[in-house]
């Protein structure tokens, strides 16, 4: 039951982010959502890995208080 709960919460978060991402004026048009994380350190780790793997040139980890998650924009 716990795994089902975790998957359901993740799916709802992704859906919510996909519906609201276009309404986020603070982000530049070229940035895209690359991940959602509970921990800032995990967001930074994946962002750095993306730069090292040439998946993106730059990234930012931003706390979204209304969702209580860190959003990785690249």
Residue frames as qw, qx, qy, qz and C-alpha x, y, z in Angstrom:
[[0.000, 0.885, 0.465, 0.000, 0.00, 0.00, 0.00],
 [0.330, -0.762, 0.090, 0.549, 2.87, 2.35, 0.76],
 [0.374, -0.118, 0.591, 0.705, 4.38, 1.90, -2.72],
 [0.160, 0.632, 0.675, 0.347, 1.01, 2.52, -4.36],
 [0.184, -0.907, -0.267, 0.267, 0.67, 5.68, -2.30],
 [0.380, -0.557, 0.317, 0.667, 4.13, 6.88, -3.34],
 [0.307, 0.176, 0.688, 0.634, 3.42, 6.24, -7.02],
 [0.033, 0.787, 0.599, 0.145, 0.07, 7.99, -6.79],
 [0.255, -0.856, -0.077, 0.444, 1.58, 11.04, -5.09],
 [0.380, -0.317, 0.494, 0.715, 4.30, 11.21, -7.76],
 [0.234, 0.427, 0.718, 0.496, 1.77, 10.97, -10.57],
 [0.072, -0.893, -0.441, 0.060, -0.37, 13.72, -9.04],
 [0.341, -0.714, 0.134, 0.596, 2.71, 15.94, -8.59],
 [0.345, -0.061, 0.612, 0.709, 3.78, 15.49, -12.21],
 [0.113, 0.651, 0.675, 0.327, 0.27, 16.21, -13.42],
 [0.202, -0.899, -0.283, 0.266, 0.01, 19.31, -11.23],
 [0.368, -0.546, 0.311, 0.685, 3.39, 20.58, -12.36],
 [0.314, 0.180, 0.680, 0.638, 2.60, 19.99, -16.01],
 [0.030, 0.788, 0.587, 0.183, -0.62, 21.99, -15.65],
 [0.246, -0.934, -0.133, 0.222, 1.01, 24.92, -13.83],
 [0.644, -0.236, 0.263, 0.678, 4.44, 25.10, -15.44],
 [0.320, 0.525, 0.417, 0.669, 3.20, 27.35, -18.22],
 [0.233, -0.895, -0.269, -0.269, 1.92, 29.82, -15.64],
 [0.684, -0.542, -0.059, 0.484, 5.29, 30.27, -13.91],
 [0.329, 0.935, 0.007, 0.131, 6.51, 33.73, -14.93],
 [0.421, -0.804, 0.392, 0.152, 9.80, 33.48, -13.01],
 [0.728, -0.113, 0.583, 0.343, 11.24, 30.93, -15.43],
 [0.119, 0.515, -0.473, -0.705, 12.81, 31.81, -18.74],
 [0.809, 0.342, -0.047, -0.476, 11.15, 30.37, -21.82],
 [0.549, 0.483, -0.680, -0.050, 14.16, 28.17, -22.62],
 [0.183, -0.303, 0.839, -0.414, 14.08, 26.42, -19.22],
 [0.725, -0.139, -0.513, -0.438, 12.23, 23.15, -18.88],
 [0.706, -0.484, 0.371, -0.359, 11.29, 21.08, -15.90],
 [0.519, 0.427, -0.740, -0.012, 13.83, 18.28, -15.60],
 [0.523, -0.127, -0.810, 0.233, 12.87, 16.80, -12.23],
 [0.502, -0.663, -0.001, -0.556, 11.08, 17.12, -8.90],
 [0.585, 0.116, -0.690, 0.409, 12.86, 16.25, -5.65],
 [0.587, -0.740, -0.329, -0.024, 12.21, 16.22, -1.90],
 [0.650, -0.572, 0.048, 0.498, 15.82, 17.02, -1.00],
 [0.209, 0.934, -0.187, -0.219, 17.87, 19.97, -2.26],
 [0.348, -0.556, 0.710, 0.258, 21.03, 17.83, -2.32],
 [0.611, 0.232, 0.743, 0.147, 19.38, 15.32, -4.66],
 [0.430, 0.867, 0.233, -0.095, 18.25, 18.12, -6.98],
 [0.022, -0.875, 0.428, 0.225, 21.80, 19.52, -7.08],
 [0.528, -0.282, 0.772, 0.214, 23.28, 16.05, -7.68],
 [0.605, 0.481, 0.621, 0.128, 21.03, 15.37, -10.67],
 [0.270, 0.951, 0.033, -0.148, 21.55, 18.90, -12.01],
 [0.204, -0.739, 0.588, 0.258, 25.33, 18.49, -11.86],
 [0.593, 0.001, 0.781, 0.195, 25.10, 15.06, -13.47],
 [0.542, 0.731, 0.413, -0.028, 23.08, 16.58, -16.31],
 [0.127, 0.931, -0.282, -0.192, 25.77, 19.18, -16.95],
 [0.379, -0.510, 0.746, 0.200, 28.50, 16.50, -16.83],
 [0.565, 0.214, 0.785, 0.137, 26.56, 14.26, -19.25],
 [0.005, -0.114, 0.408, 0.906, 25.83, 17.22, -21.62],
 [0.051, 0.570, 0.819, 0.043, 22.09, 16.83, -21.11],
 [0.010, 0.954, 0.270, 0.131, 21.89, 20.59, -20.44],
 [0.459, 0.532, -0.220, 0.677, 24.27, 23.55, -20.11],
 [0.043, -0.276, 0.460, -0.843, 22.93, 25.01, -16.89],
 [0.456, -0.468, -0.744, -0.139, 20.33, 24.25, -14.25],
 [0.172, -0.386, 0.378, -0.824, 18.64, 25.67, -11.18],
 [0.356, -0.342, -0.857, 0.143, 16.99, 24.01, -8.20],
 [0.210, -0.333, 0.065, -0.917, 14.08, 26.03, -6.90],
 [0.010, 0.228, 0.861, -0.455, 11.94, 25.42, -3.82],
 [0.350, -0.352, -0.435, -0.751, 8.21, 25.58, -4.50],
 [0.150, -0.114, 0.684, -0.705, 6.61, 26.06, -1.10],
 [0.690, 0.056, 0.066, -0.719, 3.08, 25.40, -2.27],
 [0.875, 0.166, -0.412, -0.191, 4.13, 21.90, -3.40],
 [0.633, -0.651, 0.412, -0.073, 6.89, 21.40, -0.80],
 [0.899, 0.118, 0.281, 0.314, 9.32, 20.05, -3.39],
 [0.193, -0.628, 0.390, 0.645, 12.45, 21.24, -5.20],
 [0.738, 0.622, 0.250, -0.078, 12.02, 21.68, -8.94],
 [0.520, -0.326, 0.479, 0.627, 14.99, 21.19, -11.25],
 [0.519, 0.817, 0.135, -0.213, 14.89, 23.50, -14.25],
 [0.588, -0.275, 0.499, 0.575, 17.42, 23.02, -17.04]]
